Amino acid sequence: MAKTNANPKRISLEDIARILEKYDVVELEDVKIKGDLEIELATGVAIPPSVVHALQSIIGVQKEEIPTPAVSEEERIEALELAEVKFEVAKTEWHGQIEEVTIGATSSDGGTREGTVTIGGEKSLPFYNFDCQMPHPPVISVDCFDMPILLAKAVRGHYEDVMEDPGEWAKKNVREFGADMVTIHLISTDPTIKNTPAREAAKTVEEVLQAVKVPIVIGGSGNPDKDPEVLEAAAEVAEGERCLIASANLNMDYERIAKAALKHGHVILSWTQLDINAQKTLNRYLFKLGVPREDIVIDPTTAALGYGLDYAFTNIERMRISALKGDTDLAFPISCGITNAWGAREAWMKDSPIVDDSDWGPAKYRGPLYEIMTGLTLGIAGGDMFMMMHPKAAVAVKKVTQMLFGAKGVEDKDKKVKVEDWVTWKR
């Protein structure tokens, strides 16, 4: 039997823990620690009911045994006043403004489009509507090609019936999938593919312009030697339609492309590769060629989810912040090639090539989700325009960005949606 100590030692729970650790005691069984428990309470603080309940359950203390410090009337009033304080979002004073660019021309402007799209014009960060309302929501241009190409199964199933006809492909993007714009990629002009002559490629552009009445983006194959000639011919046949010519970059004869866009009344896409200084340099070159500021859209390159989204996000965000701070060399709407998300193997491969890897899940969902997450991420960073591939992904990104923008009538009417059906066709 333990002797009663006339002068009991005060010991904390930390002291007990150190003793047990010293003697490598892992677990105590049928051991009781007796003594008085002291809890220090701050002066003037009432004990919440949850604490009272916890003490009752742990040490059997009754509520009446726990002292409740008196609270003065002044302290009570002060607490009530504190509870009524409202949170306010801090506002930032920006000195710059993003250039406003309109793509497409209606009959009143000398074109044949039924409508136009306008991007840019922001005076604050994306969707920061309590600071300064965005003047225009982001827009989406859905891809089509001038020849059948290899596509992931999740995408191919939507276009198998139109891949032989660029005009029908473009038409399907607009009629069935609600595209704001259409991008026609003239990839067959690449010398390593079909080496289609520039004049023949220009006829494809004419077919697309006749098939749809939305603004269009005209892209080459990416071949630095062939693209200047191809885009020059395309710009000529599309004169008056105010298309977006994609693109001028430092690795090819940007001067030739920019002059063609300027001569025939088009907007030029200024494309660089994840380099702010290169973007500023190319933009300055375009200024010297006489390209008006309202005719420039920039594309800093999209490194998508799966292989470097953080690079693209940071690059775009830095450009947008610099522009809002007053850097006029970067104050332009930003286009993002969200289709690049399909370059990540996780977006299209059926199973992981790594034997011991976990299940990636159905590829038919992964690909669209990769596109959606890439689009929404870059939209928050400052993207104004998204070039996309999968129609469901395009619908989803449009719906979310419209909601963030504050557009009316985009809320979900269905209260419950199955997980596998959350990417929806409804617009």
C-alpha positions as CSV (number, residue, x, y, z in Angstrom):
1,M,0.0,0.0,0.0
2,A,1.4,3.4,-1.0
3,K,2.1,5.8,1.9
4,T,0.4,9.1,2.0
5,N,2.8,11.9,1.2
6,A,2.2,14.9,3.5
7,N,3.8,17.1,0.8
8,P,2.4,15.8,-2.5
9,K,4.5,16.6,-5.6
10,R,2.8,18.5,-8.4
11,I,3.3,16.7,-11.7
12,S,2.1,17.5,-15.2
13,L,0.9,15.1,-17.9
14,E,4.1,16.0,-19.8
15,D,6.2,14.8,-16.8
16,I,4.3,11.5,-16.8
17,A,4.9,11.1,-20.5
18,R,8.6,11.6,-20.0
19,I,8.9,9.0,-17.2
20,L,7.1,6.4,-19.4
21,E,9.4,7.2,-22.3
22,K,12.5,7.0,-20.1
23,Y,11.7,3.4,-19.1
24,D,10.4,2.4,-22.5
25,V,6.9,1.8,-21.2
26,V,4.6,1.4,-24.2
27,E,1.3,0.6,-22.5
28,L,-0.1,0.7,-18.9
29,E,-2.7,-2.0,-17.9
30,D,-4.8,-1.9,-14.7
31,V,-2.8,1.2,-13.4
32,K,-4.6,4.1,-11.8
33,I,-3.1,7.5,-11.2
34,K,-4.7,9.2,-8.2
35,G,-4.5,12.8,-7.3
36,D,-6.1,16.2,-7.6
37,L,-6.5,17.5,-11.2
38,E,-5.8,21.3,-11.6
39,I,-7.0,23.1,-14.7
40,E,-5.9,26.7,-15.2
41,L,-8.6,29.0,-16.7
42,A,-8.1,32.4,-18.1
43,T,-9.7,35.2,-16.2
44,G,-13.0,36.4,-17.5
45,V,-13.6,33.5,-19.9
46,A,-16.7,31.5,-19.5
47,I,-16.5,27.7,-19.8
48,P,-18.2,26.4,-23.0
49,P,-20.8,23.7,-22.4
50,S,-18.8,21.3,-24.6
51,V,-15.8,21.6,-22.2
52,V,-18.0,21.0,-19.2
53,H,-19.4,17.9,-20.8
54,A,-15.9,16.6,-21.6
55,L,-14.7,17.1,-18.0
56,Q,-17.8,15.3,-16.7
57,S,-17.1,12.3,-19.0
58,I,-13.3,12.1,-18.3
59,I,-13.0,12.9,-14.5
60,G,-16.5,12.9,-13.2
61,V,-16.6,16.6,-12.4
62,Q,-20.0,18.1,-11.9
63,K,-21.0,21.2,-13.7
64,E,-21.6,23.1,-10.4
65,E,-18.0,22.3,-9.3
66,I,-16.6,24.3,-12.3
67,P,-16.4,28.0,-11.6
68,T,-17.9,30.3,-14.2
69,P,-16.0,33.6,-14.2
70,A,-18.2,36.6,-14.0
71,V,-18.6,38.6,-17.3
72,S,-19.2,42.3,-17.0
73,E,-21.8,44.1,-19.0
74,E,-19.1,45.9,-21.0
75,E,-17.4,42.6,-21.9
76,R,-20.8,41.1,-23.0
77,I,-21.5,44.1,-25.2
78,E,-18.0,44.0,-26.7
79,A,-18.5,40.3,-27.5
80,L,-21.8,41.1,-29.3
81,E,-20.3,43.9,-31.3
82,L,-17.4,41.6,-32.3
83,A,-19.9,39.0,-33.5
84,E,-21.6,41.6,-35.8
85,V,-18.4,42.6,-37.6
86,K,-18.7,41.6,-41.3
87,F,-15.9,40.2,-43.4
88,E,-14.9,42.4,-46.4
89,V,-12.7,41.4,-49.3
90,A,-9.7,43.6,-49.7
91,K,-9.6,45.5,-53.0
92,T,-6.5,46.2,-55.0
93,E,-5.9,49.3,-57.0
94,W,-4.7,48.3,-60.5
95,H,-3.3,50.8,-62.9
96,G,-3.4,48.8,-66.1
97,Q,-6.2,47.3,-68.3
98,I,-6.2,44.4,-70.7
99,E,-6.8,45.3,-74.3
100,E,-10.2,44.5,-75.7
101,V,-10.2,42.4,-78.9
102,T,-13.1,41.4,-81.1
103,I,-12.9,38.4,-83.3
104,G,-15.3,37.9,-86.3
105,A,-17.1,40.4,-88.5
106,T,-20.8,40.7,-89.3
107,S,-22.3,42.1,-92.5
108,S,-22.2,45.6,-91.0
109,D,-18.4,45.2,-90.7
110,G,-17.9,43.7,-94.1
111,G,-18.0,40.1,-93.0
112,T,-20.5,37.2,-93.1
113,R,-20.5,36.1,-89.4
114,E,-23.8,36.1,-87.6
115,G,-22.1,37.3,-84.5
116,T,-18.7,38.2,-83.0
117,V,-16.9,37.4,-79.8
118,T,-15.0,40.0,-77.7
119,I,-12.4,39.1,-75.1
120,G,-10.2,41.0,-72.7
121,G,-11.0,44.4,-71.3
122,E,-10.3,43.3,-67.7
123,K,-9.3,45.8,-65.0
124,S,-8.7,43.3,-62.2
125,L,-7.9,39.6,-61.7
126,P,-10.1,36.9,-63.3
127,F,-13.6,36.5,-61.8
128,Y,-12.7,39.1,-59.1
129,N,-16.1,40.6,-59.7
130,F,-16.5,42.2,-56.3
131,D,-13.5,44.3,-57.2
132,C,-14.3,45.1,-60.8
133,Q,-16.8,43.1,-63.0
134,M,-15.2,41.3,-65.9
135,P,-16.6,42.9,-69.1
136,H,-16.6,39.6,-71.0
137,P,-16.7,35.9,-70.1
138,P,-14.1,33.5,-71.5
139,V,-14.9,31.9,-74.8
140,I,-14.3,28.5,-76.2
141,S,-13.2,27.5,-79.7
142,V,-13.6,23.8,-80.5
143,D,-11.1,22.1,-82.8
144,C,-11.6,20.6,-86.2
145,F,-9.0,19.4,-88.8
146,D,-8.5,19.4,-92.5
147,M,-8.0,15.6,-92.6
148,P,-8.8,12.6,-90.4
149,I,-6.2,12.3,-87.6
150,L,-5.5,9.9,-84.8
151,L,-7.7,10.8,-81.8
152,A,-8.2,9.2,-78.4
153,K,-11.2,6.9,-78.4
154,A,-13.1,9.2,-76.0
155,V,-12.9,12.0,-78.6
156,R,-13.1,10.0,-81.8
157,G,-16.5,8.6,-81.0
158,H,-18.0,12.1,-81.3
159,Y,-16.5,12.8,-84.8
160,E,-16.2,9.6,-86.7
161,D,-19.1,10.6,-89.0
162,V,-17.5,14.0,-90.0
163,M,-13.7,13.5,-90.0
164,E,-13.6,13.3,-93.8
165,D,-15.3,16.7,-94.2
166,P,-13.8,19.8,-92.3
167,G,-17.0,21.8,-93.1
168,E,-19.3,19.2,-91.5
169,W,-16.9,18.8,-88.6
170,A,-17.0,22.5,-87.9
171,K,-20.8,22.5,-88.3
172,K,-21.2,19.7,-85.7
173,N,-19.1,21.7,-83.2
174,V,-21.5,24.6,-83.5
175,R,-24.9,22.9,-83.9
176,E,-24.5,20.0,-81.5
177,F,-21.8,21.2,-79.1
178,G,-22.5,24.9,-78.9
179,A,-19.0,26.2,-79.8
180,D,-18.5,29.9,-79.5
181,M,-15.9,29.6,-82.2
182,V,-14.3,27.0,-84.4
183,T,-10.5,26.4,-84.9
184,I,-9.6,24.8,-88.3
185,H,-6.1,23.2,-88.1
186,L,-4.5,22.9,-91.6
187,I,-2.2,20.0,-90.5
188,S,-2.2,18.3,-93.9
189,T,0.0,21.1,-95.1
190,D,3.0,19.8,-93.1
191,P,5.6,18.5,-95.6
192,T,6.0,15.4,-93.5
193,I,2.3,14.5,-93.7
194,K,0.6,15.4,-97.0
195,N,2.3,18.6,-98.0
196,T,-1.0,20.0,-99.1
197,P,-0.4,23.2,-101.2
198,A,-1.2,26.5,-99.5
199,R,-3.9,27.4,-102.1
200,E,-5.6,24.1,-101.6
201,A,-5.6,24.6,-97.8
202,A,-7.1,28.0,-98.4
203,K,-10.1,26.3,-100.0
204,T,-10.7,24.3,-96.8
205,V,-10.8,27.6,-95.0
206,E,-13.5,28.9,-97.4
207,E,-15.5,25.7,-96.8
208,V,-15.4,26.2,-93.1
209,L,-16.4,29.8,-93.4
210,Q,-19.4,28.8,-95.5
211,A,-20.4,25.9,-93.2
212,V,-20.6,28.0,-90.0
213,K,-21.4,31.6,-89.1
214,V,-19.4,31.9,-85.9
215,P,-15.9,33.5,-85.8
216,I,-13.1,31.1,-86.7
217,V,-9.4,30.6,-85.8
218,I,-7.1,29.5,-88.6
219,G,-4.1,27.4,-87.6
220,G,-1.3,25.9,-89.7
221,S,0.5,22.7,-89.1
222,G,3.2,24.1,-86.9
223,N,5.9,23.6,-89.5
224,P,8.0,26.8,-89.4
225,D,8.9,26.7,-93.1
226,K,5.4,26.0,-94.5
227,D,3.1,27.9,-92.1
228,P,4.0,31.4,-93.3
229,E,2.9,30.6,-96.9
230,V,-0.2,28.7,-95.7
231,L,-1.4,31.3,-93.3
232,E,-0.8,34.0,-95.9
233,A,-3.1,32.3,-98.4
234,A,-5.7,31.6,-95.7
235,A,-5.7,35.2,-94.6
236,E,-6.3,36.3,-98.1
237,V,-9.4,34.1,-98.8
238,A,-10.9,35.0,-95.4
239,E,-10.5,38.7,-96.0
240,G,-13.1,40.8,-94.1
241,E,-14.1,38.0,-91.7
242,R,-11.7,39.1,-89.0
243,C,-10.4,35.7,-88.1
244,L,-7.7,34.9,-85.6
245,I,-4.6,33.8,-87.4
246,A,-2.6,31.2,-85.4
247,S,0.1,32.0,-85.2
248,A,3.1,34.3,-85.3
249,N,6.1,33.2,-83.3
250,L,9.8,33.9,-83.0
251,N,10.8,30.5,-84.6
252,M,9.3,31.3,-88.0
253,D,8.8,34.3,-90.4
254,Y,6.4,36.1,-88.0
255,E,6.8,39.3,-90.0
256,R,5.2,37.6,-93.1
257,I,2.3,36.2,-91.1
258,A,1.7,39.5,-89.2
259,K,1.7,41.5,-92.5
260,A,-0.8,39.1,-94.0
261,A,-3.1,39.4,-91.0
262,L,-2.8,43.2,-91.1
263,K,-3.4,43.5,-94.8
264,H,-6.6,41.4,-94.8
265,G,-8.1,42.7,-91.6
266,H,-7.5,39.8,-89.2
267,V,-6.4,39.4,-85.6
268,I,-3.0,37.8,-85.0
269,L,-2.1,35.3,-82.3
270,S,1.3,36.1,-80.7
271,W,2.6,32.7,-79.5
272,T,5.6,32.1,-77.3
273,Q,6.8,29.2,-75.2
274,L,6.5,29.8,-71.5
275,D,8.8,32.8,-71.5
276,I,7.6,36.2,-70.4
277,N,10.6,38.1,-71.9
278,A,10.0,36.3,-75.3
279,Q,6.4,37.3,-75.2
280,K,7.2,41.0,-74.6
281,T,9.8,40.8,-77.4
282,L,7.5,39.4,-80.0
283,N,4.7,41.8,-79.1
284,R,7.1,44.7,-79.5
285,Y,8.1,43.4,-82.9
286,L,4.4,43.3,-83.9
287,F,4.0,46.9,-82.8
288,K,6.9,47.9,-85.0
289,L,5.2,46.2,-87.9
290,G,2.1,48.4,-87.3
291,V,-0.2,45.8,-85.9
292,P,-2.8,47.6,-83.8
293,R,-3.1,46.7,-80.2
294,E,-6.8,45.7,-80.7
295,D,-5.6,43.1,-83.2
296,I,-3.3,41.1,-80.9
297,V,-4.1,38.1,-78.7
298,I,-1.3,36.3,-76.9
299,D,-0.7,32.6,-76.3
300,P,2.1,31.9,-73.7
301,T,1.7,28.1,-74.3
302,T,-0.3,25.7,-72.4
303,A,1.6,23.0,-70.5
304,A,-1.4,21.0,-69.5
305,L,-2.4,18.9,-66.5
306,G,-0.1,15.8,-66.5
307,Y,3.1,17.4,-67.7
308,G,3.6,20.9,-66.3
309,L,0.4,22.7,-65.7
310,D,2.1,24.6,-62.8
311,Y,4.5,26.2,-65.3
312,A,1.7,27.4,-67.5
313,F,-0.4,28.6,-64.6
314,T,2.5,30.6,-63.1
315,N,3.5,32.1,-66.4
316,I,0.0,33.3,-67.3
317,E,-0.7,34.6,-63.8
318,R,2.5,36.6,-63.8
319,M,1.7,38.1,-67.2
320,R,-1.8,39.1,-66.1
321,I,-0.6,40.7,-62.9
322,S,2.2,42.5,-64.7
323,A,-0.3,43.8,-67.2
324,L,-2.7,45.0,-64.5
325,K,0.2,46.8,-62.8
326,G,0.8,48.8,-66.0
327,D,3.0,46.7,-68.3
328,T,1.5,47.5,-71.7
329,D,3.6,45.0,-73.5
330,L,1.6,42.2,-71.8
331,A,-1.8,43.8,-71.6
332,F,-3.6,41.5,-74.1
333,P,-6.2,38.8,-73.9
334,I,-4.7,35.3,-73.4
335,S,-5.5,32.3,-75.5
336,C,-4.9,28.8,-74.0
337,G,-4.5,25.6,-76.0
338,I,-6.4,23.3,-73.7
339,T,-6.3,20.5,-76.3
340,N,-2.7,19.9,-75.1
341,A,-4.1,18.1,-72.1
342,W,-4.4,15.1,-74.5
343,G,-0.7,15.0,-74.7
344,A,-0.5,13.5,-71.3
345,R,-0.6,9.7,-71.4
346,E,-2.9,9.6,-68.4
347,A,-5.5,11.3,-70.4
348,W,-5.9,8.6,-73.1
349,M,-4.2,5.4,-72.1
350,K,-6.5,2.6,-71.1
351,D,-4.3,1.3,-68.2
352,S,-1.1,2.3,-66.5
353,P,2.0,0.9,-68.1
354,I,3.5,0.4,-64.6
355,V,2.7,-3.1,-63.4
356,D,2.2,-2.2,-59.7
357,D,0.5,1.1,-60.3
358,S,-3.0,1.7,-59.0
359,D,-6.1,1.6,-61.4
360,W,-6.3,4.9,-63.3
361,G,-10.1,4.5,-63.8
362,P,-12.1,4.7,-67.0
363,A,-10.2,6.4,-69.8
364,K,-13.5,7.8,-71.2
365,Y,-13.7,10.0,-68.1
366,R,-10.1,10.8,-67.5
367,G,-9.4,12.5,-70.8
368,P,-12.3,15.0,-70.6
369,L,-11.5,15.6,-66.9
370,Y,-7.9,16.4,-67.8
371,E,-9.1,19.0,-70.3
372,I,-11.6,20.4,-67.9
373,M,-9.1,20.8,-65.1
374,T,-6.6,22.4,-67.4
375,G,-9.1,24.8,-68.7
376,L,-10.5,25.9,-65.4
377,T,-7.0,26.2,-63.9
378,L,-5.8,28.5,-66.6
379,G,-9.1,30.4,-66.6
380,I,-8.5,31.3,-63.0
381,A,-4.9,32.3,-63.9
382,G,-6.1,34.7,-66.6
383,G,-7.1,32.8,-69.7
384,D,-9.7,34.6,-71.9
385,M,-10.1,32.0,-74.7
386,F,-9.8,28.2,-74.7
387,M,-9.0,26.0,-77.7
388,M,-10.5,22.7,-76.8
389,M,-11.1,19.2,-78.2
390,H,-13.6,17.1,-76.3
391,P,-17.2,18.5,-76.7
392,K,-18.3,17.5,-73.2
393,A,-15.2,19.1,-71.7
394,A,-15.9,22.3,-73.6
395,V,-19.5,22.4,-72.3
396,A,-18.3,21.8,-68.7
397,V,-15.6,24.6,-68.9
398,K,-18.1,27.0,-70.5
399,K,-20.7,26.3,-67.8
400,V,-18.3,26.8,-64.9
401,T,-16.6,29.9,-66.3
402,Q,-20.0,31.5,-67.1
403,M,-21.1,30.8,-63.5
404,L,-17.9,32.3,-62.1
405,F,-18.4,35.3,-64.4
406,G,-21.9,35.8,-63.0
407,A,-23.9,35.0,-66.1
408,K,-27.6,34.4,-65.4
409,G,-29.4,31.2,-66.2
410,V,-26.4,28.8,-65.8
411,E,-27.4,27.2,-62.5
412,D,-28.1,23.5,-62.4
413,K,-31.8,22.6,-62.4
414,D,-31.1,19.0,-61.5
415,K,-30.5,18.6,-57.8
416,K,-28.9,15.2,-58.0
417,V,-26.4,14.0,-60.6
418,K,-24.7,10.6,-60.7
419,V,-20.9,10.7,-60.3
420,E,-20.4,9.0,-63.7
421,D,-22.7,11.5,-65.4
422,W,-21.5,14.7,-63.9
423,V,-19.9,15.8,-67.2
424,T,-23.1,16.7,-69.0
425,W,-24.3,17.6,-72.4
426,K,-26.8,20.1,-71.1
427,R,-26.0,23.7,-71.8
